[in-house]
Amino acid sequence: MDPERRVMRILIVGDKEAERAILREAVTRLGHEWREAEDGDVGWLLYLDWHPHVVLSDYIMPGKNGQELCRAVRSQPHDHYTYFCVLSSLAERGHVLEGLRSGADDYLSKPVDVDELELRLLSAHRVRELHQRLAEQRTQLQELTQKLFAESRKDALTQVGNRLLFLDQMPGFLESVTKLDQPCSVALCDIDCFKQYNDIYGHMEGDKVLKVTAQKLSQGVAGQAHVYRFGGEEFLLVFPRLGLDQSQACLQQVCRGIEELNVVHVGNQPFARLTVTFGLCALNGDTPGDFERALKEADLALYEGKRSGKNRVQLFTSKAACP
Protein backbone atom coordinates (compact mmCIF):
# COMPACT_ATOMS: atom_id res chain seq x y z
CA MET A 1 0.00 0.00 0.00
CA ASP A 2 1.18 3.51 -0.78
CA PRO A 3 2.22 4.98 2.60
CA GLU A 4 0.61 8.28 1.60
CA ARG A 5 -2.74 6.45 1.34
CA ARG A 6 -2.51 4.56 4.60
CA VAL A 7 -5.87 4.12 6.34
CA MET A 8 -6.33 6.45 9.30
CA ARG A 9 -8.95 6.69 12.05
CA ILE A 10 -10.72 10.04 11.75
CA LEU A 11 -13.03 11.56 14.35
CA ILE A 12 -15.57 14.07 13.00
CA VAL A 13 -16.99 16.46 15.64
CA GLY A 14 -19.69 19.05 15.01
CA ASP A 15 -23.33 19.77 15.78
CA LYS A 16 -24.52 20.21 12.16
CA GLU A 17 -25.61 16.94 10.56
CA ALA A 18 -25.31 18.29 7.00
CA GLU A 19 -21.66 19.30 7.54
CA ARG A 20 -20.83 15.97 9.18
CA ALA A 21 -22.46 14.15 6.23
CA ILE A 22 -20.16 15.93 3.76
CA LEU A 23 -17.12 14.96 5.83
CA ARG A 24 -18.31 11.37 6.26
CA GLU A 25 -18.75 10.95 2.50
CA ALA A 26 -15.38 12.52 1.71
CA VAL A 27 -13.49 10.50 4.32
CA THR A 28 -15.14 7.29 3.14
CA ARG A 29 -14.21 8.04 -0.47
CA LEU A 30 -10.61 8.58 0.57
CA GLY A 31 -10.57 5.12 2.18
CA HIS A 32 -10.34 6.07 5.86
CA GLU A 33 -12.27 4.91 8.93
CA TRP A 34 -14.43 7.42 10.76
CA ARG A 35 -16.61 8.04 13.77
CA GLU A 36 -18.65 11.11 14.57
CA ALA A 37 -19.89 13.10 17.54
CA GLU A 38 -22.58 15.79 17.65
CA ASP A 39 -20.86 17.84 20.37
CA GLY A 40 -17.51 18.36 22.03
CA ASP A 41 -18.24 16.31 25.14
CA VAL A 42 -19.23 13.23 23.16
CA GLY A 43 -16.25 13.85 20.89
CA TRP A 44 -13.93 13.86 23.89
CA LEU A 45 -15.30 10.52 25.13
CA LEU A 46 -14.89 9.03 21.64
CA TYR A 47 -11.33 10.32 21.51
CA LEU A 48 -10.48 8.61 24.80
CA ASP A 49 -12.09 5.35 23.69
CA TRP A 50 -10.98 5.19 20.05
CA HIS A 51 -7.65 7.09 19.94
CA PRO A 52 -8.16 8.55 16.45
CA HIS A 53 -5.26 9.61 14.23
CA VAL A 54 -7.07 12.77 13.11
CA VAL A 55 -9.75 14.99 14.63
CA LEU A 56 -11.83 17.20 12.32
CA SER A 57 -13.62 19.52 14.72
CA ASP A 58 -16.02 22.41 14.37
CA TYR A 59 -15.15 25.38 16.58
CA ILE A 60 -18.56 26.47 17.87
CA MET A 61 -20.68 23.58 19.19
CA PRO A 62 -22.36 22.39 22.41
CA GLY A 63 -20.22 20.99 25.23
CA LYS A 64 -16.54 21.51 24.69
CA ASN A 65 -15.92 23.92 21.84
CA GLY A 66 -13.14 23.28 19.32
CA GLN A 67 -10.54 25.15 21.37
CA GLU A 68 -11.38 23.27 24.58
CA LEU A 69 -11.45 19.92 22.80
CA CYS A 70 -8.05 20.60 21.25
CA ARG A 71 -6.56 21.52 24.62
CA ALA A 72 -7.97 18.35 26.16
CA VAL A 73 -6.46 16.24 23.36
CA ARG A 74 -3.07 17.91 23.75
CA SER A 75 -3.12 17.29 27.51
CA GLN A 76 -3.00 13.53 27.02
CA PRO A 77 0.41 11.88 27.68
CA HIS A 78 0.14 9.36 24.83
CA ASP A 79 3.16 8.74 22.60
CA HIS A 80 0.89 8.57 19.55
CA TYR A 81 0.14 11.95 18.02
CA THR A 82 -3.35 13.14 17.03
CA TYR A 83 -3.53 15.60 14.15
CA PHE A 84 -6.15 18.24 15.02
CA CYS A 85 -7.87 20.26 12.30
CA VAL A 86 -10.32 23.09 13.08
CA LEU A 87 -13.27 23.69 10.74
CA SER A 88 -14.34 27.31 10.26
CA SER A 89 -16.42 29.44 7.95
CA LEU A 90 -15.19 32.73 6.52
CA ALA A 91 -17.18 34.52 9.21
CA GLU A 92 -15.36 32.57 11.93
CA ARG A 93 -11.77 33.22 10.83
CA GLY A 94 -10.95 34.73 14.22
CA HIS A 95 -11.53 31.31 15.76
CA VAL A 96 -8.84 29.75 13.58
CA LEU A 97 -6.06 31.65 15.34
CA GLU A 98 -7.47 30.75 18.73
CA GLY A 99 -7.59 27.09 17.68
CA LEU A 100 -4.00 27.12 16.44
CA ARG A 101 -2.87 28.75 19.68
CA SER A 102 -4.56 25.90 21.54
CA GLY A 103 -2.50 23.32 19.69
CA ALA A 104 -4.42 22.68 16.47
CA ASP A 105 -2.28 21.69 13.47
CA ASP A 106 -4.36 23.22 10.67
CA TYR A 107 -7.79 24.43 9.64
CA LEU A 108 -10.30 23.81 6.87
CA SER A 109 -12.78 26.34 5.50
CA LYS A 110 -16.47 25.39 5.39
CA PRO A 111 -18.01 24.11 3.24
CA VAL A 112 -15.20 21.57 3.02
CA ASP A 113 -13.58 20.94 -0.35
CA VAL A 114 -12.68 17.26 -0.84
CA ASP A 115 -9.33 18.06 -2.46
CA GLU A 116 -8.45 20.41 0.41
CA LEU A 117 -9.44 17.69 2.87
CA GLU A 118 -7.22 15.15 1.12
CA LEU A 119 -4.27 17.57 1.32
CA ARG A 120 -4.83 18.00 5.05
CA LEU A 121 -4.99 14.25 5.55
CA LEU A 122 -1.74 13.75 3.62
CA SER A 123 -0.14 16.33 5.90
CA ALA A 124 -1.67 14.59 8.89
CA HIS A 125 -0.11 11.29 7.88
CA ARG A 126 3.33 12.85 7.46
CA VAL A 127 3.16 14.71 10.75
CA ARG A 128 2.03 11.59 12.59
CA GLU A 129 4.82 9.53 11.03
CA LEU A 130 7.33 12.15 12.15
CA HIS A 131 5.97 12.16 15.69
CA GLN A 132 6.03 8.36 15.71
CA ARG A 133 9.69 8.30 14.71
CA LEU A 134 10.49 10.90 17.36
CA ALA A 135 8.64 8.84 19.98
CA GLU A 136 10.57 5.72 18.97
CA GLN A 137 13.87 7.60 19.10
CA ARG A 138 12.94 9.01 22.52
CA THR A 139 12.18 5.50 23.77
CA GLN A 140 15.47 4.20 22.38
CA LEU A 141 17.33 7.09 24.00
CA GLN A 142 15.67 6.41 27.36
CA GLU A 143 16.55 2.72 27.12
CA LEU A 144 20.14 3.57 26.19
CA THR A 145 20.37 6.06 29.06
CA GLN A 146 19.09 3.46 31.50
CA LYS A 147 21.53 0.88 30.15
CA LEU A 148 24.48 3.27 30.38
CA PHE A 149 23.43 4.27 33.90
CA ALA A 150 23.28 0.61 34.94
CA GLU A 151 26.65 -0.12 33.30
CA SER A 152 28.23 2.85 35.06
CA ARG A 153 27.21 1.27 38.38
CA LYS A 154 28.80 -2.09 37.59
CA ASP A 155 32.43 -3.15 37.88
CA ALA A 156 33.59 -3.92 34.36
CA LEU A 157 35.77 -6.90 35.29
CA THR A 158 33.74 -8.72 37.93
CA GLN A 159 30.22 -7.50 36.99
CA VAL A 160 29.29 -6.81 40.62
CA GLY A 161 28.33 -3.35 41.83
CA ASN A 162 30.93 -0.60 42.14
CA ARG A 163 31.37 2.36 44.49
CA LEU A 164 28.88 4.48 42.54
CA LEU A 165 26.16 1.90 43.06
CA PHE A 166 27.06 1.63 46.73
CA LEU A 167 26.77 5.42 47.15
CA ASP A 168 23.37 5.31 45.42
CA GLN A 169 22.09 2.55 47.71
CA MET A 170 23.75 3.59 50.98
CA PRO A 171 20.96 6.03 52.05
CA GLY A 172 18.44 3.21 51.74
CA PHE A 173 20.52 0.96 54.02
CA LEU A 174 20.79 3.73 56.62
CA GLU A 175 17.06 4.44 56.42
CA SER A 176 16.19 0.77 56.98
CA VAL A 177 18.22 0.88 60.20
CA THR A 178 17.14 4.28 61.53
CA LYS A 179 13.49 4.44 60.45
CA LEU A 180 12.49 0.79 60.19
CA ASP A 181 14.66 -0.41 63.08
CA GLN A 182 16.03 -3.30 61.02
CA PRO A 183 19.48 -4.84 61.60
CA CYS A 184 22.21 -4.41 59.01
CA SER A 185 25.70 -5.87 58.78
CA VAL A 186 28.71 -4.68 56.79
CA ALA A 187 31.64 -6.84 55.69
CA LEU A 188 34.88 -6.24 53.83
CA CYS A 189 36.35 -9.18 51.93
CA ASP A 190 39.97 -9.42 50.82
CA ILE A 191 41.61 -12.13 48.70
CA ASP A 192 44.46 -13.54 50.74
CA CYS A 193 47.96 -12.86 49.39
CA PHE A 194 46.60 -11.53 46.11
CA LYS A 195 49.77 -9.57 45.30
CA GLN A 196 51.76 -12.79 45.51
CA TYR A 197 49.23 -14.48 43.24
CA ASN A 198 49.76 -11.79 40.58
CA ASP A 199 53.52 -12.02 41.02
CA ILE A 200 53.54 -15.80 40.62
CA TYR A 201 50.81 -16.39 38.01
CA GLY A 202 50.50 -13.05 36.23
CA HIS A 203 47.84 -10.36 36.13
CA MET A 204 45.65 -12.13 33.58
CA GLU A 205 45.32 -15.09 35.92
CA GLY A 206 44.78 -12.62 38.74
CA ASP A 207 41.83 -11.15 36.84
CA LYS A 208 40.35 -14.63 36.53
CA VAL A 209 40.63 -15.08 40.30
CA LEU A 210 38.88 -11.74 40.86
CA LYS A 211 36.01 -12.82 38.62
CA VAL A 212 35.74 -16.23 40.25
CA THR A 213 35.73 -14.68 43.72
CA ALA A 214 33.07 -12.12 42.77
CA GLN A 215 30.91 -14.86 41.28
CA LYS A 216 31.25 -17.03 44.37
CA LEU A 217 30.45 -14.11 46.65
CA SER A 218 27.36 -13.18 44.64
CA GLN A 219 26.12 -16.76 44.58
CA GLY A 220 26.86 -17.34 48.26
CA VAL A 221 24.96 -14.30 49.53
CA ALA A 222 22.25 -14.16 46.85
CA GLY A 223 19.07 -12.68 48.25
CA GLN A 224 20.78 -11.74 51.51
CA ALA A 225 23.49 -9.19 50.68
CA HIS A 226 24.63 -6.65 48.11
CA VAL A 227 28.14 -7.15 46.72
CA TYR A 228 30.41 -4.35 45.49
CA ARG A 229 33.98 -4.33 44.27
CA PHE A 230 35.54 -1.74 46.53
CA GLY A 231 38.99 -1.56 45.01
CA GLY A 232 41.76 -3.94 43.93
CA GLU A 233 41.10 -7.33 45.49
CA GLU A 234 38.68 -5.96 48.10
CA PHE A 235 34.91 -6.41 48.07
CA LEU A 236 32.22 -4.82 50.23
CA LEU A 237 29.14 -6.75 51.30
CA VAL A 238 26.07 -5.18 52.93
CA PHE A 239 23.48 -7.39 54.65
CA PRO A 240 20.26 -5.37 55.06
CA ARG A 241 17.85 -6.94 57.57
CA LEU A 242 20.50 -9.40 58.84
CA GLY A 243 22.21 -9.25 62.22
CA LEU A 244 25.81 -10.25 62.89
CA ASP A 245 25.11 -13.91 63.74
CA GLN A 246 23.21 -14.58 60.50
CA SER A 247 25.70 -12.63 58.40
CA GLN A 248 28.63 -14.42 59.99
CA ALA A 249 27.10 -17.86 59.33
CA CYS A 250 26.48 -16.92 55.69
CA LEU A 251 30.03 -15.62 55.19
CA GLN A 252 31.58 -18.69 56.81
CA GLN A 253 29.86 -20.85 54.18
CA VAL A 254 31.15 -18.54 51.44
CA CYS A 255 34.64 -18.70 52.94
CA ARG A 256 34.61 -22.51 52.85
CA GLY A 257 33.12 -22.51 49.35
CA ILE A 258 35.95 -20.39 47.95
CA GLU A 259 38.57 -22.58 49.59
CA GLU A 260 36.85 -25.69 48.19
CA LEU A 261 37.29 -24.33 44.66
CA ASN A 262 40.86 -25.61 45.05
CA VAL A 263 42.38 -22.80 42.97
CA VAL A 264 46.12 -23.38 43.44
CA HIS A 265 47.95 -20.50 45.13
CA VAL A 266 51.36 -21.59 46.40
CA GLY A 267 52.06 -18.08 47.69
CA ASN A 268 49.17 -18.33 50.17
CA GLN A 269 50.61 -20.44 52.95
CA PRO A 270 49.72 -22.56 54.81
CA PHE A 271 46.70 -23.21 52.55
CA ALA A 272 48.42 -23.26 49.13
CA ARG A 273 45.08 -22.45 47.54
CA LEU A 274 42.77 -19.47 47.00
CA THR A 275 41.19 -18.19 50.23
CA VAL A 276 39.55 -14.99 51.42
CA THR A 277 39.22 -13.18 54.74
CA PHE A 278 36.20 -11.17 55.94
CA GLY A 279 35.97 -8.35 58.45
CA LEU A 280 32.43 -7.97 59.79
CA CYS A 281 30.64 -5.36 61.91
CA ALA A 282 27.16 -3.96 62.52
CA LEU A 283 25.67 -0.82 61.01
CA ASN A 284 23.95 1.08 63.81
CA GLY A 285 22.70 4.10 61.89
CA ASP A 286 23.23 6.35 64.93
CA THR A 287 24.56 9.22 62.83
CA PRO A 288 24.56 10.11 59.10
CA GLY A 289 28.24 9.16 59.05
CA ASP A 290 27.69 5.75 60.60
CA PHE A 291 28.59 3.96 57.38
CA GLU A 292 32.04 5.53 57.53
CA ARG A 293 32.42 4.22 61.07
CA ALA A 294 31.22 0.77 60.01
CA LEU A 295 33.65 0.63 57.10
CA LYS A 296 36.54 1.53 59.39
CA GLU A 297 35.54 -1.14 61.89
CA ALA A 298 35.09 -3.73 59.16
CA ASP A 299 38.55 -2.82 57.86
CA LEU A 300 40.04 -3.18 61.34
CA ALA A 301 38.33 -6.56 61.72
CA LEU A 302 39.66 -7.59 58.31
CA TYR A 303 43.20 -6.65 59.38
CA GLU A 304 42.77 -8.65 62.58
CA GLY A 305 41.53 -11.63 60.57
CA LYS A 306 44.62 -11.47 58.34
CA ARG A 307 46.91 -11.19 61.36
CA SER A 308 45.19 -14.13 63.04
CA GLY A 309 45.76 -16.51 60.14
CA LYS A 310 43.49 -15.54 57.17
CA ASN A 311 40.73 -17.65 55.61
CA ARG A 312 38.15 -16.66 58.20
CA VAL A 313 35.28 -14.34 59.15
CA GLN A 314 36.48 -11.91 61.82
CA LEU A 315 33.97 -9.95 63.90
CA PHE A 316 34.96 -6.45 64.98
CA THR A 317 35.90 -6.20 68.65
CA SER A 318 37.47 -3.46 70.73
CA LYS A 319 40.63 -5.54 70.60
CA ALA A 320 40.76 -5.11 66.81
CA ALA A 321 40.72 -1.34 67.33
CA CYS A 322 43.83 -1.43 69.51
CA PRO A 323 47.20 -0.72 67.81
N, C-alpha and C positions, 0 to 999 in steps of 0.2 A: 504493500500500500504506500502511496505517496505520502511522506511524512507531513506535507503541507495540508493533506486532506484527512488527517487522523480524526477519528470520531471523538467528540468532546461532549461532556455533560453540561448543558446550558440551562440555567434557571432564569425564567422570565417572570418579572415582578411588575405589576401595575394594576390599577383598578378599572381600566377601560377594556372591556371584552374585545371590542373591534381592533384595538391596537395589539392586544395579545394574540389575536387570531392571525394578524399579518405576520407577526414574529414567529408564531408556531409554524405557519406554512413555509416561511423562508428557511427556518432552521431545519425543518424536515427535508426540504428540497436539497439542502446542502449536506445532508447525510448525518446530522448530529442528533443526539438524544436530548430531550427537553422535559422539563416540568415547569409548572406555572403556579403563581400565587397572586391572589387578588388584592393583597395589601402587604405592607412591610413586615408586620408581625408574623404572618403566615410564611412569608418569604424567608424570614430569619430562621424559623423552625425547620423549613425545608433545607436551608443551607446546612444547618447543623446535622441533619439526618442524612443528606445525600452527598455533601461535599462536592458541589459542582465545580467544573473548571472555569466557567464563565458565568457572570451574573449580568443580565440586561435589565436594568431597573429604571422605572419612571422616577421622577424626582418628587412630585407632589402626589401623595396617595395616603389613605388611612393608615393608622398604626405608625410604624417607623417610616419616615420619609426617606428619600434616596440617600441623603447625606448621613442620616443616622444609621441606615442599613450598612452603608459602606464602612463607617467607623466601626460598627460591630464586627463586620467581616475582617477588617484589618487588625482587630484586637485579638484574634485567635492565634494561638502559638503553633499552628500546624506548619510542617515543612513544605507541604504542597501549597502552591500559590494560586489564588483565585483572581482571574482578570475581571475587573469591575468596570462596566460601561454604563454611563448615565444617559438616559433618553430625555430629550428636551425639544420643545417647539421653539420657533424663532422668538416668540414672546417670552420665553423662559430662559433666554441666554444667560441672564445673571446667575441662574442656578448652576450652570455648567462650571463656572469658576469655583463656586462653593463646593461642588462635588469633587472637583480635582484636588482642592485643598484638603478634602477629607480622605483622600487616598485613592480616588477613582483613577483608572488608567486612561480612559478616553470617553468620548461622548458620541451619540448619534442623534441627528436631527429627525424629528417626526414631521410627516409620516416617513417611516424607515424605507430607504432604498435598499433592495436586495444586494446590489453590487457593493454598496457602502458597507452593508452588514458583513458580507463575505470578506472584505478587506480587514474589517475590525477583528473578525475571527481568525484570519491568518496571522495578524499581529498578536492576538491572544495566544495562539499556539506557540509562536516564537518566544514571547515573553515567558510563558510557562516553562518551556524547555530550558530557557536560560536560568530561571529560578531553580529548576530541578537540578541542573548541573551544579549550581552554586551550593544548593543544599547537600548534594552528594559530596562535593569538595569539602564543605564545612564538617560533615560527618567524618570523612577520611582524616581531616586535620585534627579533629578532636581525638580520634582513635590513635593517631600517630603521637599526639601530645601525651596521651595517657600511657602509651607504650614507652615513650622516651622517659617520662617521669618514673615509671616503674623500673626501667633499666638503670636509671641514675641512682636508684636506691638499692641496687644489687651489686654485690662484689663480682667483678667480671670473671675472676678465676674460679672461685668456689661456688658461686651462684646463691650464697646465703645473703642476708641483709648486710648493709654496710653502716657506717656511722650516720650518714644522712637519714636512713630509715630509722635508726635508733633514736635520733633527735626528734623525728616526727612522732614517734610512738611513746617517747618517754613521758610526756604530760599525761597520757592516758594511764600509764602504770602508776604514776603518783596519785592521780585522782582515785583510782580503784582502792588505794591504801587509805587515803585521807578521807574521802567522802563515803566510800562503800565499806570501809573497815575490813577490807580483805587482806590476807597475807600476801607477801611477795618476796621472792628470793632472787638474789643476783649472784652469778658465778662468772669467774674468769677462767678460761681454759688455755693451757699452754702446752704445745708439743714438746716433750722432753728431749733435750739435746738436739734441737732442730738445726742449729748452726753446724754441729758436727755431721749431721746427716747430709747437709748441702756440701760440706767439705769432702766427705767421703764419696757420695754418690752423684753429686752434681745438682745444679739448680733445676734442671728439667725433672729429675726424679723427685726433688723436693716439692715441686709444684704438684706432682701426682699425689704425694703424701698429704699436702694441704687439701686437695680435693677429696681424697678418701676420708680424711678426718672430718671435714665439713659434712660430708654425706652421712657419715656414721653418727655425728652429733644430731643432725636434723632428724634422722630416722629414730634415734634413741629417745628423743624428747618430743616427738611429734604429738601435737595436741596438748602439750603441757608447757612448753617454753618457746620463746623466740630466740633464734640464733643469729648472731652478727659476727662478721669478721672485723676485729677491732684493730688490727694492725699486725703485719708480719705473720708470725705463727700463733697469734693470740686471738681467741674467740670470746665473745661475751654472750652469756645466756641469761635471759630474764624469765622467771617463773611466776607469772601473775596467778594469784589465787592459790599458790602452794607455799606452805611453811617450810622451815629448814629441814625437818625430818623427811618429808616427802621428797623434797628436792634432792637431798643427799642420797636417798635410796635410789632415785632415778639416775643420778650421775654415777653412782657406784656401778650400776649395770652398764652404763655407757663406757666407763673406764675399763671394765673387764672385756666388753665387746671389742674395743679398739685393740687391746692387747691380744685378744684371740684371733685377730686378723693375721697374726704371725708375719707382719711385714718386717723383714730383717733390718736391724739397725745395730751394727756392731759397736757403734760409738755410744750407745745408750746402755751403759753397764749399771747394775748387774743383769739387766733383762735381755739385752742383745736383740731387742725387737722394738717396734713402735709402741710407745705409751704416751699418755697425757696426764697432766696434773690439773686439778681444779681447786680454786679458792672460792669459798662460798660464804655469803653473809645475808642478813635480812635487810630488806628495805622498809624503813619505819615510816617515811613520809612526814616526819616531824617538821621539817622546814623545806622550802622550795629547793634548797641545795642538797637535799638528803641523798640524791642519786650520786652526787660527787663524793659524799662521805662513804656511801656503800661501795662505790668503785675502788676507793682507796683501801677500804677494809678487805674487799675481795682480793685486791692485789697483794696486800700484806699476808693474807691467808695463803694465797698462791705461792708466795715466796717461802713461807713456812713449810708448805707441802713439798716444795723442791728440796729445801734444806733437810727435811725429815726422811727423804728417800725417794720422792717422785712416785708416779703411778698411783695416785690416790686422790680422794676428795677431802680437802682440809677445810674445816669450819673455822671462821674467824673467832679468835679469843683474845683477851687482853694480853696474853703472853705473846701473840703474834705481833702486837703493836710495839712491844719492847725492842730496843735496839740490840 
